[in-house]
Amino acid sequence: MVNLLRNLTKAAPAAPPKLQVGVDVSSYQGAPSKWSETAGTISWAGVKVTELEPNGTRYVNPYAAADWEWLASKRKGRIAYLFGHPSVSAASTVDFFITQLHSLGLKDADGIALDLEVSNGLTASHVASWGADVQSELESRLSRTPLLYTFVDFAEEGNCAGLGRYPLWIADPSSTKGHPRVPGPWKTWAIHQYDISGSIDRNVAKYASETAMFDALGKKTPVKEPGVQNLGGKIVSGLATGRWPNGHIVVAGLGQDGFIQADLWDGEKWSGWKNISRTKAIGAPTLTVWVDNHGRLYYIDTAHNVIQLITTDGGKTWT
């Protein structure tokens, strides 16, 4: 009886995550009339739109418009993706994609993604930096968080370093559906492409519902900053400012007490001025922001040394 009671009081096992079934299509699959029956019951699909190639070819999937329209007519979720070449300008890659995407018609609920799976012979650090530039530009210009599609081995080689804040769309056909391997820098996954054999690629997305999925991937309603507002502070020199892709803004300057002070906008409110330097300073600081919430602030101390402060959380803390 005691053992029975113990068993009854044990916590029930966690329910498995709900999965939204989808496919991804390109010119290989042809028009929707060629792949829709094979796809079966789906709630969303990813559609390749562009590929700006190293030789200058500006490739547009000839079936992208038909796929995009068919998904809308069937009330299916849509994710548009570009195939990336790190040897090509990140800005040109994004410009080309966005131009074509706007011609298709981009709705607030639509998602976007970068397919990053080739290095073009460049170093892993170059590929990762290029990917960060593309993702930041997509997020800024389309006001939604882009997915990052890649393979396990490619990510493990360091080609995706610093991209962990973007939802992971992982190609891992060697793992059971809904249980992919998750390479660093990610801790979890968003979409698992579990089958890339046959005539169509099959995926599951880890969201409670299709609505929840595209609420997360679709256009974000920007939080408006206040208009004219006195931010206070006792600053006696020029200001340095920086903004991260997640919307965090830091304003820093030389305080009346001689220390570097900073104020942080976290997307909803200003945190208030705080001393962030351990030593007194001469003149205004300089500030630079990087991807993945990293940043550097530099100032000159009273001994005329250049001092570096580092943030890894979008300006919340400095060390």
C-alpha positions as CSV (number, residue, x, y, z in Angstrom):
1,M,0.0,0.0,0.0
2,V,2.8,2.4,0.9
3,N,4.5,1.7,-2.5
4,L,1.2,2.2,-4.2
5,L,0.7,5.6,-2.6
6,R,4.3,6.6,-3.5
7,N,3.6,5.7,-7.1
8,L,0.3,7.7,-7.1
9,T,2.1,10.8,-5.8
10,K,4.8,10.7,-8.4
11,A,4.6,13.5,-11.0
12,A,3.0,12.4,-14.2
13,P,5.5,12.3,-17.1
14,A,5.7,15.5,-19.2
15,A,3.5,15.4,-22.3
16,P,5.5,15.3,-25.5
17,P,5.7,18.6,-27.4
18,K,3.0,19.2,-30.0
19,L,4.3,19.1,-33.5
20,Q,3.1,21.0,-36.5
21,V,3.5,19.0,-39.7
22,G,5.0,20.7,-42.8
23,V,7.1,20.3,-45.9
24,D,9.6,22.5,-47.7
25,V,9.6,22.9,-51.5
26,S,11.7,24.4,-54.2
27,S,11.8,24.1,-58.0
28,Y,12.6,20.4,-57.6
29,Q,9.1,19.7,-56.4
30,G,7.5,21.7,-59.2
31,A,4.1,23.4,-59.0
32,P,1.7,22.7,-56.1
33,S,-0.3,20.3,-58.3
34,K,2.8,18.1,-58.4
35,W,3.6,18.0,-54.7
36,S,0.5,18.8,-52.7
37,E,-1.0,15.3,-52.8
38,T,2.2,13.7,-51.9
39,A,2.6,16.1,-49.0
40,G,-0.6,14.9,-47.4
41,T,-2.1,16.7,-44.4
42,I,0.1,19.7,-43.5
43,S,-0.4,22.9,-41.7
44,W,2.6,24.9,-43.2
45,A,5.3,24.8,-45.8
46,G,8.6,26.5,-46.5
47,V,9.2,27.8,-50.0
48,K,12.5,28.6,-51.5
49,V,12.4,32.0,-53.1
50,T,15.9,33.2,-54.1
51,E,19.6,32.2,-54.5
52,L,22.1,34.9,-55.3
53,E,25.0,32.8,-56.7
54,P,28.7,33.5,-56.6
55,N,28.9,33.8,-60.4
56,G,26.3,36.6,-60.3
57,T,23.3,34.5,-61.3
58,R,20.1,35.9,-59.7
59,Y,18.1,32.7,-59.3
60,V,14.3,32.9,-58.5
61,N,12.4,29.7,-57.9
62,P,10.0,29.6,-60.9
63,Y,7.3,27.9,-58.8
64,A,7.6,30.2,-55.7
65,A,4.7,32.4,-56.7
66,A,2.4,29.4,-57.4
67,D,3.5,27.8,-54.1
68,W,3.0,31.0,-52.2
69,E,-0.5,31.6,-53.6
70,W,-1.6,27.9,-53.1
71,L,-0.6,28.0,-49.5
72,A,-2.6,31.2,-48.9
73,S,-5.6,29.8,-50.7
74,K,-5.5,26.7,-48.5
75,R,-4.9,28.8,-45.3
76,K,-1.6,27.1,-44.6
77,G,1.3,28.8,-42.8
78,R,4.1,30.1,-45.0
79,I,7.9,30.4,-44.6
80,A,9.9,32.0,-47.3
81,Y,13.6,31.2,-47.4
82,L,16.7,32.2,-49.3
83,F,19.7,30.0,-50.0
84,G,22.8,31.7,-48.9
85,H,26.3,32.0,-50.4
86,P,28.7,33.5,-47.9
87,S,31.1,34.6,-50.7
88,V,28.4,37.0,-52.0
89,S,27.6,40.3,-50.4
90,A,25.2,39.9,-47.5
91,A,23.5,43.2,-48.3
92,S,22.9,42.2,-52.0
93,T,21.6,38.8,-50.9
94,V,19.1,40.3,-48.6
95,D,18.1,43.0,-51.1
96,F,17.4,40.4,-53.8
97,F,15.3,38.2,-51.5
98,I,13.2,41.1,-50.1
99,T,12.5,42.5,-53.6
100,Q,11.2,39.1,-54.7
101,L,9.4,38.5,-51.5
102,H,7.5,41.8,-51.7
103,S,6.5,40.9,-55.3
104,L,5.0,37.6,-53.9
105,G,3.2,39.5,-51.2
106,L,4.4,39.3,-47.6
107,K,1.7,39.1,-44.9
108,D,2.3,39.7,-41.2
109,A,1.9,36.1,-40.3
110,D,4.5,34.8,-42.8
111,G,7.8,33.6,-41.6
112,I,11.3,33.9,-43.2
113,A,14.5,31.9,-43.1
114,L,18.1,31.7,-44.2
115,D,19.3,28.4,-45.6
116,L,22.9,28.3,-44.5
117,E,24.7,25.1,-45.6
118,V,27.6,26.0,-47.8
119,S,30.9,27.8,-47.0
120,N,32.0,28.6,-50.6
121,G,35.5,27.7,-49.3
122,L,35.6,30.4,-46.7
123,T,36.5,30.0,-43.0
124,A,33.9,29.1,-40.4
125,S,34.3,32.5,-38.7
126,H,33.7,34.3,-42.0
127,V,30.6,32.2,-42.7
128,A,29.2,32.8,-39.3
129,S,29.8,36.5,-39.5
130,W,28.1,36.6,-42.9
131,G,25.1,34.7,-41.5
132,A,24.9,37.1,-38.6
133,D,24.8,40.1,-41.1
134,V,22.1,38.5,-43.2
135,Q,19.9,37.6,-40.2
136,S,20.3,41.0,-38.6
137,E,19.3,42.7,-41.8
138,L,16.3,40.4,-42.4
139,E,15.1,40.9,-38.9
140,S,15.5,44.7,-39.0
141,R,13.9,45.2,-42.4
142,L,11.1,42.7,-42.2
143,S,10.3,43.1,-38.4
144,R,10.3,39.4,-37.7
145,T,12.7,36.8,-36.4
146,P,14.2,34.7,-39.2
147,L,14.8,31.0,-38.8
148,L,18.2,29.5,-39.5
149,Y,18.2,26.3,-41.5
150,T,21.3,24.2,-41.4
151,F,22.8,20.7,-41.0
152,V,24.3,19.3,-37.8
153,D,27.8,18.7,-39.2
154,F,27.9,22.2,-40.8
155,A,27.0,23.8,-37.5
156,E,29.4,21.8,-35.5
157,E,32.2,23.0,-37.7
158,G,31.6,26.5,-36.3
159,N,29.8,28.0,-39.3
160,C,26.9,29.1,-37.2
161,A,28.8,30.6,-34.2
162,G,26.9,33.5,-32.6
163,L,23.6,32.6,-34.4
164,G,22.0,30.8,-31.4
165,R,19.4,33.5,-30.8
166,Y,17.6,32.6,-34.1
167,P,15.2,29.7,-34.1
168,L,16.9,26.5,-35.4
169,W,15.5,24.7,-38.4
170,I,17.7,21.6,-38.3
171,A,18.1,19.0,-41.1
172,D,18.8,15.7,-39.3
173,P,17.3,12.8,-41.1
174,S,19.3,10.3,-39.0
175,S,17.2,11.1,-35.9
176,T,13.6,10.1,-35.1
177,K,11.0,12.6,-36.1
178,G,10.7,15.3,-33.4
179,H,13.9,14.3,-31.7
180,P,16.8,15.9,-33.7
181,R,20.3,16.4,-32.5
182,V,20.8,20.0,-31.5
183,P,24.3,21.4,-32.4
184,G,25.8,24.4,-30.7
185,P,25.3,27.3,-30.3
186,W,21.7,26.2,-29.9
187,K,20.1,24.6,-26.8
188,T,16.8,23.7,-28.5
189,W,15.2,23.4,-31.9
190,A,12.2,24.9,-33.7
191,I,11.8,22.8,-36.8
192,H,13.1,19.3,-37.6
193,Q,13.6,18.3,-41.2
194,Y,13.5,14.6,-40.5
195,D,13.2,13.2,-44.0
196,I,15.0,14.5,-47.1
197,S,14.5,11.4,-49.2
198,G,12.0,10.9,-52.0
199,S,10.2,13.6,-53.8
200,I,9.5,16.0,-50.9
201,D,11.2,17.1,-47.7
202,R,9.2,16.5,-44.5
203,N,9.4,18.5,-41.3
204,V,7.8,19.0,-37.9
205,A,7.7,22.2,-36.0
206,K,7.7,22.3,-32.2
207,Y,4.9,24.7,-31.5
208,A,1.6,24.1,-29.6
209,S,-0.5,25.1,-32.7
210,E,-0.1,26.7,-36.1
211,T,-1.3,29.9,-34.6
212,A,1.4,29.9,-32.0
213,M,4.0,29.0,-34.6
214,F,3.3,32.0,-36.8
215,D,2.7,34.3,-33.9
216,A,6.3,33.5,-33.0
217,L,7.7,33.7,-36.5
218,G,5.5,36.4,-38.0
219,K,5.8,40.2,-37.9
220,K,6.4,41.7,-34.5
221,T,4.5,44.7,-33.4
222,P,7.2,47.2,-32.5
223,V,7.2,48.6,-29.0
224,K,7.1,52.4,-29.5
225,E,9.6,54.4,-27.6
226,P,8.3,57.5,-25.9
227,G,8.5,60.7,-27.9
228,V,10.2,63.7,-26.4
229,Q,11.2,62.6,-22.9
230,N,13.7,63.8,-20.3
231,L,15.9,60.8,-19.5
232,G,17.6,62.6,-16.6
233,G,21.1,61.8,-15.7
234,K,24.0,64.1,-14.9
235,I,26.1,63.9,-18.0
236,V,28.9,66.4,-18.7
237,S,30.2,65.2,-22.0
238,G,29.0,63.9,-25.4
239,L,27.0,60.7,-25.6
240,A,27.7,57.3,-27.2
241,T,24.7,55.2,-28.4
242,G,24.2,51.7,-29.8
243,R,21.2,49.5,-30.7
244,W,21.1,45.7,-30.9
245,P,18.8,43.7,-33.3
246,N,16.6,42.7,-30.3
247,G,15.7,46.4,-29.8
248,H,17.9,47.1,-26.8
249,I,19.4,50.6,-26.9
250,V,22.2,51.9,-24.7
251,V,23.1,55.6,-24.2
252,A,26.3,56.2,-22.3
253,G,28.3,59.3,-21.3
254,L,30.7,60.8,-18.8
255,G,28.8,61.5,-15.5
256,Q,29.2,64.6,-13.3
257,D,30.9,62.3,-10.8
258,G,33.6,61.4,-13.3
259,F,32.4,57.8,-14.0
260,I,30.9,56.5,-17.2
261,Q,27.1,56.2,-16.8
262,A,24.7,54.3,-19.1
263,D,20.9,54.1,-19.5
264,L,19.2,51.1,-21.2
265,W,16.0,50.9,-23.2
266,D,15.0,47.2,-23.0
267,G,12.2,47.4,-25.5
268,E,9.6,48.6,-22.9
269,K,11.2,51.1,-20.6
270,W,14.4,52.9,-19.7
271,S,16.2,51.3,-16.8
272,G,17.7,54.5,-15.4
273,W,21.3,55.8,-15.3
274,K,23.9,53.7,-13.6
275,N,27.6,53.9,-13.2
276,I,29.2,51.2,-15.3
277,S,32.9,52.0,-15.1
278,R,35.1,51.1,-12.1
279,T,37.4,54.0,-12.6
280,K,36.9,57.7,-13.4
281,A,37.1,58.7,-17.0
282,I,38.2,61.6,-19.2
283,G,35.8,62.6,-22.0
284,A,33.0,60.8,-23.7
285,P,33.1,57.0,-24.3
286,T,32.7,55.1,-27.6
287,L,30.3,52.2,-28.0
288,T,30.0,49.4,-30.6
289,V,27.4,46.6,-30.7
290,W,27.7,43.1,-32.1
291,V,25.4,40.3,-32.9
292,D,24.1,37.9,-30.2
293,N,23.8,40.8,-27.7
294,H,27.5,41.4,-27.4
295,G,29.1,44.8,-27.3
296,R,32.1,46.8,-26.3
297,L,32.4,50.2,-24.6
298,Y,35.7,52.1,-24.5
299,Y,36.8,55.1,-22.4
300,I,40.0,56.9,-21.3
301,D,40.7,56.8,-17.6
302,T,42.4,59.5,-15.6
303,A,45.8,57.8,-16.1
304,H,45.2,58.1,-19.9
305,N,44.7,54.3,-20.3
306,V,42.1,53.0,-22.8
307,I,39.7,50.8,-20.8
308,Q,37.4,48.3,-22.4
309,L,34.1,47.2,-21.0
310,I,32.2,44.1,-22.3
311,T,28.5,43.3,-22.4
312,T,27.1,39.9,-23.4
313,D,23.4,40.6,-22.5
314,G,22.5,43.6,-24.7
315,G,23.8,46.3,-22.3
316,K,22.2,45.0,-19.1
317,T,25.5,44.4,-17.4
318,W,29.1,45.5,-18.2
319,T,32.4,43.9,-17.1
